[in-house]
Amino acid sequence: MAAAEPAKRRPSSGRDTARRRSTGDSNASSRSGGTARAIRSAMEQLSSLLGRTPESVSAIKPTDDGWEADVEVLELERVPDTTSVMATYRVTLDKEGDLVAYERKRRYTRGQIDRR
């Protein structure tokens, strides 16, 4: 006697995912997608304003009004590279990902280590 085949799983439609996102039910993947969009948005908009390419995002967190990110920027390139001047900028984005404020929080040399 042959064994019964397992029930086939129906492929999920995109509508379920879209409905979860639109109703505010967020899962880990949609949250991480929003975080990635916020990071890209912060880096692109800050680059446009400063005329320098950000190197990394060292912190990001959601806020009631959108996102807040700390972006590391090379301000002055020197030789050797460990003496280059870096800066940390705090970037505030609204819920749509538009930059609403930024400020330089710290300047340091690339080779510097925080003593905490």
Number of C-alpha atoms within 10 A of each C-alpha: 3 4 5 6 6 6 6 6 6 6 6 8 8 8 9 10 14 10 11 13 14 10 8 8 10 13 11 8 9 14 13 12 11 16 16 13 13 27 23 13 17 27 23 15 17 21 15 10 9 11 9 15 15 22 13 14 18 11 12 19 12 17 12 7 11 17 23 22 22 24 24 22 23 19 18 13 14 12 7 9 12 13 15 16 18 22 20 22 21 21 22 25 23 17 15 12 18 15 21 10 12 18 11 14 11 11 15 16 18 17 13 11 8 6 4 3
